[in-house]
């Protein structure tokens, strides 16, 4: 790694990067890592004044992020920072080099970020997995509610740790400051408020229906919409004011049309179809 600047040396001396902090994080995160199958976990609190505190479950990831002066938070449109949402950076988007580096160095190919806005700051919980993005998306969606519960538990269990590092937070270098450029002009910006915002791919999924035979019905598309939000069949039935039996019928029809064996395969299949469709159009 390159020689660190004086500012970065000061960052490394902060409590976030002390040996005991990593030991405390390991004790808190290891049970959840085993339960949910994530390799690394990051907690970041970014203030409007450009200061931040960060907690990592792995010191190598921490050293990599800080020494490379990487943006410490997801690359997302500024307009949606007044809410809470899930975000998976596109492997071909603004975070492409980060995803490639971490895959090469740490054997992790995908990350999902849960971001919550507060007055004066926002916090981000990041979960890194080994699978590629399409596979991981299905798993993150299916675990969405459990992971949100874990985030609440983490914030409670690590409250003293967060308080200690927050009192010693550091000023981000210019390169590390959150970058909200590039997506803010997206015409579909309102759709980004959905729980999972997978750059570009999400929008392609709903364009696919012209190329699916037989086409998905309106009700089936609605079911897919809610599946992408991590809703269960029971949730969908309540939201659409349908019986559970009717929703299951729609889901079975979707599986037949997409040649899926399981409900959990639906989103991944659509993503792959969207990518293939996009790739063929570019040729």
Secondary structure as UniProt FT lines:
FT   HELIX           6..12
FT   HELIX           15..17
FT   HELIX           19..36
FT   STRAND          40..47
FT   TURN            48..49
FT   STRAND          51..56
FT   HELIX           59..67
FT   TURN            68..69
FT   HELIX           78..80
FT   TURN            81..82
FT   STRAND          84..88
FT   TURN            91..92
FT   TURN            94..95
FT   HELIX           96..106
FT   STRAND          110..118
FT   TURN            119..120
FT   STRAND          121..129
FT   HELIX           133..157
FT   HELIX           159..166
FT   TURN            167..168
FT   STRAND          170..171
FT   TURN            174..176
FT   TURN            184..185
FT   TURN            187..188
FT   HELIX           189..193
FT   STRAND          196..198
FT   TURN            199..200
FT   HELIX           201..207
FT   HELIX           208..211
FT   HELIX           218..227
FT   TURN            228..230
FT   HELIX           233..240
FT   HELIX           244..258
FT   HELIX           263..265
FT   HELIX           266..282
//
